[in-house]
């Protein structure tokens, strides 16, 4: 076990670096949520384009883990999404928000139905039903006001990134201390 911690301890600065980047992004996303949402959509597009290139190379690899048909389909889907996201990240972010809204609506109904069906077997089923109602309300709000939904989602992503970044920084310095004590 000491060998694992020793190896991690040598790279403590990577945790700190990731943490600092996450904190910077988190603060940026909370201060400029629209720009952060557009930046995230654009970054997803760039990653999809990179996946396109990787998939095309995989087509010529005899040891690819999936069939050529799936690789072609994945490459085409990645290319289309990547081009759309890079050329119009605002529309892509809005479309992704609408997918999130649709998922919230469906999951909200599912949770309510589930809570009703298991009400005799579990206690606190009303909490499951309440989470379903809240998911439906949030989904409806996203549909009614996509821009506000996009801003709120970006702020929440920023807050999560801020917390994640702080945890990474703390973990990095703890690993550094652990390395020094080994």
VOPAGU-2260 file (C-alpha; in pm, 1 decimal, decimal comma):
REM VOPAGU-2260
SITE   aa  ch    i         X         Y         Z
SITE  UNK   A    0       0,0       0,0       0,0
SITE  UNK   A    1     289,8     235,3      73,5
SITE  UNK   A    2     411,7     189,4    -282,8
SITE  UNK   A    3      75,9     312,0    -415,7
SITE  UNK   A    4      74,8     615,5    -188,6
SITE  UNK   A    5     438,3     680,7    -272,0
SITE  UNK   A    6     357,4     678,5    -643,8
SITE  UNK   A    7      58,5     908,5    -590,2
SITE  UNK   A    8     264,0    1127,7    -361,1
SITE  UNK   A    9     522,3    1187,2    -632,9
SITE  UNK   A   10     248,9    1332,3    -851,9
SITE  UNK   A   11      71,3    1539,5    -586,0
SITE  UNK   A   12     114,5    1849,5    -799,2
SITE  UNK   A   13    -112,1    1701,8   -1071,0
SITE  UNK   A   14    -399,9    1695,2    -821,6
SITE  UNK   A   15    -325,9    2053,9    -723,7
SITE  UNK   A   16    -302,7    2163,3   -1088,6
SITE  UNK   A   17    -637,7    1997,8   -1174,0
SITE  UNK   A   18    -783,9    2158,3    -863,6
SITE  UNK   A   19    -662,1    2505,6    -954,7
SITE  UNK   A   20    -800,4    2471,2   -1309,0
SITE  UNK   A   21   -1134,2    2347,7   -1171,3
SITE  UNK   A   22   -1152,0    2635,3    -920,8
SITE  UNK   A   23   -1076,2    2890,1   -1193,4
SITE  UNK   A   24   -1342,4    2737,9   -1418,7
SITE  UNK   A   25   -1588,5    2722,3   -1128,2
SITE  UNK   A   26   -1543,8    3089,2   -1043,6
SITE  UNK   A   27   -1566,5    3180,7   -1414,5
SITE  UNK   A   28   -1883,1    2973,1   -1459,6
SITE  UNK   A   29   -2046,5    3131,5   -1157,4
SITE  UNK   A   30   -1954,8    3484,2   -1267,0
SITE  UNK   A   31   -2015,6    3436,3   -1641,6
SITE  UNK   A   32   -2255,5    3140,8   -1671,3
SITE  UNK   A   33   -2360,5    3202,1   -2032,0
SITE  UNK   A   34   -2001,1    3219,6   -2152,4
SITE  UNK   A   35   -1920,9    2906,0   -1952,1
SITE  UNK   A   36   -2216,6    2715,5   -2101,9
SITE  UNK   A   37   -2113,2    2816,2   -2453,3
SITE  UNK   A   38   -1752,9    2724,1   -2375,6
SITE  UNK   A   39   -1857,9    2382,3   -2246,2
SITE  UNK   A   40   -2068,3    2315,9   -2556,3
SITE  UNK   A   41   -1776,4    2421,4   -2777,9
SITE  UNK   A   42   -1535,4    2198,9   -2580,8
SITE  UNK   A   43   -1775,1    1904,4   -2620,8
SITE  UNK   A   44   -1772,7    1972,1   -2994,5
SITE  UNK   A   45   -1394,0    1970,9   -3007,0
SITE  UNK   A   46   -1387,6    1643,4   -2812,1
SITE  UNK   A   47   -1643,4    1493,6   -3053,4
SITE  UNK   A   48   -1425,6    1595,4   -3349,1
SITE  UNK   A   49   -1126,8    1432,0   -3180,3
SITE  UNK   A   50   -1337,2    1117,0   -3134,8
SITE  UNK   A   51   -1415,0    1130,7   -3506,7
SITE  UNK   A   52   -1045,6    1123,9   -3592,5
SITE  UNK   A   53    -978,7     842,2   -3345,3
SITE  UNK   A   54   -1270,2     641,6   -3487,2
SITE  UNK   A   55   -1143,9     685,8   -3843,1
SITE  UNK   A   56    -800,6     558,0   -3740,8
SITE  UNK   A   57    -967,1     267,2   -3560,2
SITE  UNK   A   58   -1134,5     170,9   -3890,3
SITE  UNK   A   59    -791,2      69,3   -4020,9
SITE  UNK   A   60    -699,0    -125,2   -3707,5
SITE  UNK   A   61    -764,3    -497,1   -3739,8
SITE  UNK   A   62    -777,2    -530,8   -3361,5
SITE  UNK   A   63   -1060,0    -276,9   -3308,3
SITE  UNK   A   64   -1297,3    -387,2   -3034,3
SITE  UNK   A   65   -1614,0    -309,1   -3231,8
SITE  UNK   A   66   -1734,7    -377,8   -3582,4
SITE  UNK   A   67   -1650,0    -146,1   -3871,0
SITE  UNK   A   68   -2018,9     -58,2   -3904,3
SITE  UNK   A   69   -2038,2      70,4   -3547,2
SITE  UNK   A   70   -1714,7     263,2   -3594,4
SITE  UNK   A   71   -1848,5     430,8   -3908,4
SITE  UNK   A   72   -2177,2     516,9   -3735,2
SITE  UNK   A   73   -1992,3     653,7   -3432,1
SITE  UNK   A   74   -1753,4     854,8   -3649,2
SITE  UNK   A   75   -2040,7    1008,4   -3847,0
SITE  UNK   A   76   -2241,0    1091,5   -3532,5
SITE  UNK   A   77   -1930,9    1240,4   -3368,3
SITE  UNK   A   78   -1850,7    1443,8   -3679,2
SITE  UNK   A   79   -2203,5    1584,8   -3708,2
SITE  UNK   A   80   -2229,1    1669,5   -3338,8
SITE  UNK   A   81   -1875,3    1810,8   -3332,7
SITE  UNK   A   82   -1930,8    2036,7   -3632,6
SITE  UNK   A   83   -2263,1    2161,7   -3495,5
SITE  UNK   A   84   -2121,3    2225,7   -3149,3
SITE  UNK   A   85   -1812,4    2406,1   -3276,2
SITE  UNK   A   86   -1998,0    2613,0   -3536,4
SITE  UNK   A   87   -2289,2    2707,7   -3308,3
SITE  UNK   A   88   -2215,1    2632,0   -2942,7
SITE  UNK   A   89   -2505,8    2845,1   -2815,2
SITE  UNK   A   90   -2762,1    2642,5   -3011,4
SITE  UNK   A   91   -2590,1    2321,3   -2903,8
SITE  UNK   A   92   -2604,9    2425,2   -2537,8
SITE  UNK   A   93   -2973,7    2507,2   -2581,9
SITE  UNK   A   94   -3042,4    2173,0   -2749,0
SITE  UNK   A   95   -2859,3    1987,4   -2471,9
SITE  UNK   A   96   -3065,8    2178,7   -2217,9
SITE  UNK   A   97   -3384,8    2068,8   -2395,7
SITE  UNK   A   98   -3264,9    1707,2   -2378,7
SITE  UNK   A   99   -3204,1    1758,9   -2008,6
SITE  UNK   A  100   -3554,6    1905,4   -1973,7
SITE  UNK   A  101   -3707,9    1606,8   -2152,4
SITE  UNK   A  102   -3514,1    1368,0   -1930,3
SITE  UNK   A  103   -3628,3    1556,8   -1619,1
SITE  UNK   A  104   -3991,9    1533,3   -1728,4
SITE  UNK   A  105   -3970,9    1160,4   -1799,6
SITE  UNK   A  106   -3772,2    1084,4   -1484,6
SITE  UNK   A  107   -4013,5    1290,3   -1276,4
SITE  UNK   A  108   -4313,1    1094,1   -1398,4
SITE  UNK   A  109   -4120,7     769,1   -1345,8
SITE  UNK   A  110   -4035,6     860,2    -986,8
SITE  UNK   A  111   -4396,8     946,3    -904,8
SITE  UNK   A  112   -4524,6     620,9   -1056,4
SITE  UNK   A  113   -4252,7     427,6    -874,9
SITE  UNK   A  114   -4338,0     592,5    -541,7
SITE  UNK   A  115   -4705,4     504,4    -585,1
SITE  UNK   A  116   -4626,8     142,4    -670,4
SITE  UNK   A  117   -4390,3      83,4    -378,6
SITE  UNK   A  118   -4575,4     287,6    -116,5
SITE  UNK   A  119   -4672,5     -24,7      79,2
SITE  UNK   A  120   -4322,3    -174,7      72,2
SITE  UNK   A  121   -4111,0     124,1     176,5
SITE  UNK   A  122   -4129,6     414,7     414,9
SITE  UNK   A  123   -4070,0     767,2     295,2
SITE  UNK   A  124   -4205,8     702,5     -54,4
SITE  UNK   A  125   -4333,4    1057,7     -48,3
SITE  UNK   A  126   -3971,4    1174,5     -78,9
SITE  UNK   A  127   -3936,1     978,4    -403,2
SITE  UNK   A  128   -4263,7    1128,8    -527,5
SITE  UNK   A  129   -4149,5    1475,7    -421,3
SITE  UNK   A  130   -3822,4    1433,8    -613,1
SITE  UNK   A  131   -4036,0    1342,5    -915,4
SITE  UNK   A  132   -4249,9    1652,5    -877,7
SITE  UNK   A  133   -3940,1    1870,6    -842,9
SITE  UNK   A  134   -3784,1    1710,4   -1152,2
SITE  UNK   A  135   -4102,2    1783,5   -1350,2
SITE  UNK   A  136   -4111,5    2144,4   -1226,4
SITE  UNK   A  137   -3747,0    2194,5   -1321,7
SITE  UNK   A  138   -3803,4    2035,3   -1663,7
SITE  UNK   A  139   -4102,9    2261,7   -1729,1
SITE  UNK   A  140   -3904,9    2567,4   -1617,8
SITE  UNK   A  141   -3622,4    2472,6   -1856,0
SITE  UNK   A  142   -3873,5    2445,1   -2142,5
SITE  UNK   A  143   -4046,8    2773,3   -2054,7
SITE  UNK   A  144   -3725,2    2969,2   -2008,7
SITE  UNK   A  145   -3431,1    2797,7   -2178,2
SITE  UNK   A  146   -3190,9    3088,3   -2128,9
SITE  UNK   A  147   -3257,2    3100,6   -1755,1
SITE  UNK   A  148   -3224,8    2721,5   -1743,2
SITE  UNK   A  149   -2893,9    2740,5   -1924,5
SITE  UNK   A  150   -2766,6    3003,7   -1682,9
SITE  UNK   A  151   -2879,2    2808,9   -1374,8
SITE  UNK   A  152   -2726,9    2487,5   -1507,2
SITE  UNK   A  153   -2396,4    2663,1   -1578,2
SITE  UNK   A  154   -2393,9    2815,0   -1229,6
SITE  UNK   A  155   -2453,9    2470,8   -1075,0
SITE  UNK   A  156   -2176,7    2323,7   -1288,7
SITE  UNK   A  157   -1954,3    2609,5   -1173,8
SITE  UNK   A  158   -2037,2    2544,8    -808,4
SITE  UNK   A  159   -1967,2    2173,2    -849,7
SITE  UNK   A  160   -1640,9    2252,6   -1026,8
SITE  UNK   A  161   -1542,2    2487,2    -745,5
SITE  UNK   A  162   -1605,5    2220,1    -480,1
SITE  UNK   A  163   -1428,4    1956,0    -692,2
SITE  UNK   A  164   -1130,9    2186,3    -740,0
SITE  UNK   A  165   -1098,4    2258,8    -369,8
SITE  UNK   A  166   -1115,6    1886,2    -292,1
SITE  UNK   A  167    -846,4    1814,6    -553,5
SITE  UNK   A  168    -617,4    2081,7    -407,5
SITE  UNK   A  169    -666,3    1947,3     -54,7
SITE  UNK   A  170    -605,2    1590,0    -177,6
SITE  UNK   A  171    -289,3    1700,6    -358,0
SITE  UNK   A  172    -140,5    1862,9     -51,5
SITE  UNK   A  173    -241,0    1566,5     167,6
SITE  UNK   A  174     -62,6    1334,1     -78,0
SITE  UNK   A  175     241,0    1561,0     -60,2
SITE  UNK   A  176     238,3    1537,9     321,0
SITE  UNK   A  177     192,8    1162,1     303,3
SITE  UNK   A  178     486,7    1130,5      66,0
SITE  UNK   A  179     707,7    1330,8     299,0
SITE  UNK   A  180     610,4    1110,0     593,5
SITE  UNK   A  181     686,8     781,7     409,8
